[in-house]
Structure formats: structure tokens, C-alpha cells
Amino acid sequence: MIELSPIKDKGGPAFPTFEFQRGYGQMMAVGGMTLRDYFAAKAMHGYLSDYEWHSEVSPQDTAVAAYRMADEMLKARQA
């Protein structure tokens, strides 16, 4: 199985909700899926729409490949 290295920057929330934080006296984004998870989900959708990929690659390797793609997408955003 392919290994996935940890990444520190997950891009922040993809679909945050906002709530008033009394200690800060302002509205702040909280919760929600990370942008990294959102990118990975989109990549996985693309991989699984390809029958050859779908029939030849394990679910575990597909998940790792999707997160690798998400990590590259996050790097491209920073460039």
C-alpha cells in the first residue's frame, strides 16, 4: 500500500459556519470539512469515474492517491 505523509496546512475550512466568539468579540469560521478533504473528495470522484482505475486500483490506494492530489492542489494555491 502507498504511504501518505502528514501535511500541516489543510487549507482551512471548505464550507465553514460562522458563530460569534465572545472571547474575541467577533464572528469566526468554525467547523466544516477542510479544503484538503474537499479536494480529495473531488479527486476520488474523478478516479472512480474511470472504469480501468476503478477495477485495477485498491480502495486504499485510491484514497491515498486522492489525498496526494489534494496536497498538490493546496501547494498550487500557494504558488
C-alpha positions as protocol buffer text, in pm:
chain_id: "A"
residue {
  index: 1
  type: MET
  ca { x: 0 y: 0 z: 0 }
}
residue {
  index: 2
  type: ILE
  ca { x: 114 y: 356 z: -76 }
}
residue {
  index: 3
  type: GLU
  ca { x: 211 y: 572 z: 223 }
}
residue {
  index: 4
  type: LEU
  ca { x: 82 y: 925 z: 272 }
}
residue {
  index: 5
  type: SER
  ca { x: 299 y: 1177 z: 451 }
}
residue {
  index: 6
  type: PRO
  ca { x: 130 y: 1412 z: 700 }
}
residue {
  index: 7
  type: ILE
  ca { x: 55 y: 1766 z: 586 }
}
residue {
  index: 8
  type: LYS
  ca { x: 25 y: 2061 z: 822 }
}
residue {
  index: 9
  type: ASP
  ca { x: -168 y: 2308 z: 603 }
}
residue {
  index: 10
  type: LYS
  ca { x: -510 y: 2162 z: 529 }
}
residue {
  index: 11
  type: GLY
  ca { x: -633 y: 2477 z: 356 }
}
residue {
  index: 12
  type: GLY
  ca { x: -878 y: 2581 z: 627 }
}
residue {
  index: 13
  type: PRO
  ca { x: -1249 y: 2503 z: 617 }
}
residue {
  index: 14
  type: ALA
  ca { x: -1409 y: 2447 z: 277 }
}
residue {
  index: 15
  type: PHE
  ca { x: -1764 y: 2526 z: 392 }
}
residue {
  index: 16
  type: PRO
  ca { x: -1728 y: 2697 z: 729 }
}
residue {
  index: 17
  type: THR
  ca { x: -2010 y: 2801 z: 951 }
}
residue {
  index: 18
  type: PHE
  ca { x: -1977 y: 3120 z: 1148 }
}
residue {
  index: 19
  type: GLU
  ca { x: -2053 y: 3187 z: 1511 }
}
residue {
  index: 20
  type: PHE
  ca { x: -1992 y: 3471 z: 1747 }
}
residue {
  index: 21
  type: GLN
  ca { x: -1689 y: 3411 z: 1969 }
}
residue {
  index: 22
  type: ARG
  ca { x: -1733 y: 3610 z: 2292 }
}
residue {
  index: 23
  type: GLY
  ca { x: -1365 y: 3595 z: 2388 }
}
residue {
  index: 24
  type: TYR
  ca { x: -1272 y: 3751 z: 2053 }
}
residue {
  index: 25
  type: GLY
  ca { x: -1576 y: 3975 z: 2017 }
}
residue {
  index: 26
  type: GLN
  ca { x: -1629 y: 3878 z: 1653 }
}
residue {
  index: 27
  type: MET
  ca { x: -1772 y: 3620 z: 1416 }
}
residue {
  index: 28
  type: MET
  ca { x: -1529 y: 3339 z: 1337 }
}
residue {
  index: 29
  type: ALA
  ca { x: -1532 y: 3046 z: 1097 }
}
residue {
  index: 30
  type: VAL
  ca { x: -1575 y: 2715 z: 1277 }
}
residue {
  index: 31
  type: GLY
  ca { x: -1601 y: 2353 z: 1180 }
}
residue {
  index: 32
  type: GLY
  ca { x: -1677 y: 2214 z: 842 }
}
residue {
  index: 33
  type: MET
  ca { x: -1481 y: 1996 z: 605 }
}
residue {
  index: 34
  type: THR
  ca { x: -1125 y: 2106 z: 533 }
}
residue {
  index: 35
  type: LEU
  ca { x: -1035 y: 2228 z: 189 }
}
residue {
  index: 36
  type: ARG
  ca { x: -790 y: 1934 z: 168 }
}
residue {
  index: 37
  type: ASP
  ca { x: -1078 y: 1688 z: 231 }
}
residue {
  index: 38
  type: TYR
  ca { x: -1290 y: 1865 z: -30 }
}
residue {
  index: 39
  type: PHE
  ca { x: -1014 y: 1848 z: -291 }
}
residue {
  index: 40
  type: ALA
  ca { x: -953 y: 1481 z: -209 }
}
residue {
  index: 41
  type: ALA
  ca { x: -1323 y: 1401 z: -249 }
}
residue {
  index: 42
  type: LYS
  ca { x: -1328 y: 1568 z: -590 }
}
residue {
  index: 43
  type: ALA
  ca { x: -1013 y: 1382 z: -698 }
}
residue {
  index: 44
  type: MET
  ca { x: -1154 y: 1049 z: -577 }
}
residue {
  index: 45
  type: HIS
  ca { x: -1474 y: 1111 z: -770 }
}
residue {
  index: 46
  type: GLY
  ca { x: -1267 y: 1158 z: -1084 }
}
residue {
  index: 47
  type: TYR
  ca { x: -1057 y: 847 z: -1023 }
}
residue {
  index: 48
  type: LEU
  ca { x: -1361 y: 630 z: -959 }
}
residue {
  index: 49
  type: SER
  ca { x: -1538 y: 751 z: -1273 }
}
residue {
  index: 50
  type: ASP
  ca { x: -1261 y: 579 z: -1475 }
}
residue {
  index: 51
  type: TYR
  ca { x: -1354 y: 211 z: -1504 }
}
residue {
  index: 52
  type: GLU
  ca { x: -995 y: 97 z: -1556 }
}
residue {
  index: 53
  type: TRP
  ca { x: -876 y: 278 z: -1243 }
}
residue {
  index: 54
  type: HIS
  ca { x: -1178 y: 155 z: -1052 }
}
residue {
  index: 55
  type: SER
  ca { x: -1117 y: -209 z: -1149 }
}
residue {
  index: 56
  type: GLU
  ca { x: -737 y: -214 z: -1103 }
}
residue {
  index: 57
  type: VAL
  ca { x: -658 y: 5 z: -801 }
}
residue {
  index: 58
  type: SER
  ca { x: -749 y: -85 z: -442 }
}
residue {
  index: 59
  type: PRO
  ca { x: -977 y: 145 z: -242 }
}
residue {
  index: 60
  type: GLN
  ca { x: -690 y: 218 z: -2 }
}
residue {
  index: 61
  type: ASP
  ca { x: -454 y: 323 z: -283 }
}
residue {
  index: 62
  type: THR
  ca { x: -733 y: 528 z: -441 }
}
residue {
  index: 63
  type: ALA
  ca { x: -782 y: 716 z: -113 }
}
residue {
  index: 64
  type: VAL
  ca { x: -408 y: 782 z: -81 }
}
residue {
  index: 65
  type: ALA
  ca { x: -388 y: 899 z: -444 }
}
residue {
  index: 66
  type: ALA
  ca { x: -682 y: 1135 z: -386 }
}
residue {
  index: 67
  type: TYR
  ca { x: -511 y: 1293 z: -84 }
}
residue {
  index: 68
  type: ARG
  ca { x: -184 y: 1324 z: -274 }
}
residue {
  index: 69
  type: MET
  ca { x: -370 y: 1509 z: -547 }
}
residue {
  index: 70
  type: ALA
  ca { x: -533 y: 1730 z: -283 }
}
residue {
  index: 71
  type: ASP
  ca { x: -194 y: 1807 z: -133 }
}
residue {
  index: 72
  type: GLU
  ca { x: -62 y: 1909 z: -476 }
}
residue {
  index: 73
  type: MET
  ca { x: -367 y: 2128 z: -529 }
}
residue {
  index: 74
  type: LEU
  ca { x: -302 y: 2302 z: -195 }
}
residue {
  index: 75
  type: LYS
  ca { x: 63 y: 2360 z: -297 }
}
residue {
  index: 76
  type: ALA
  ca { x: -51 y: 2507 z: -631 }
}
residue {
  index: 77
  type: ARG
  ca { x: -279 y: 2751 z: -445 }
}
residue {
  index: 78
  type: GLN
  ca { x: 20 y: 2882 z: -251 }
}
residue {
  index: 79
  type: ALA
  ca { x: 228 y: 2944 z: -563 }
}
